[in-house]
């Protein structure tokens, strides 16, 4: 069964880009504010509304399932503070770069998605002797 070809993704920006502040004050707090955090993209920035975005659970599942962003927000959420780093530049890979920030990531645990009713992934992971988070 062949699927219909997808329409090309609309892009706000194409190609590589970087926005980075270099003032020391941007790095003096425990958490880096969104305004102070570096932004780097390699393949452009898609132009889409949150209402268009969806996650597709496919593969080792009984039934392919698509979840909207709002549906994902109904799952239990977990937040993790993490050190966010980017070292390098694909346009000039021989020049060392250091971009850092402390951020809080929030979202759904992968284990919760694997336990979603249509998924058989959890049983497969457990058969391999791995315990999901």
ABEGO torsion letter per residue (X at the ends): XBBBBBBBBBBABBEBBBBBBABAAAAABABBBAAABBBBBAAEBBBBBAAABBBBBBEBBABBBBBBAAAAAABBBBBBBBBBBBBEBAABAABBBBBBBBBBBBEBBAAAAAABAABAAAAAAAAAGBBBX
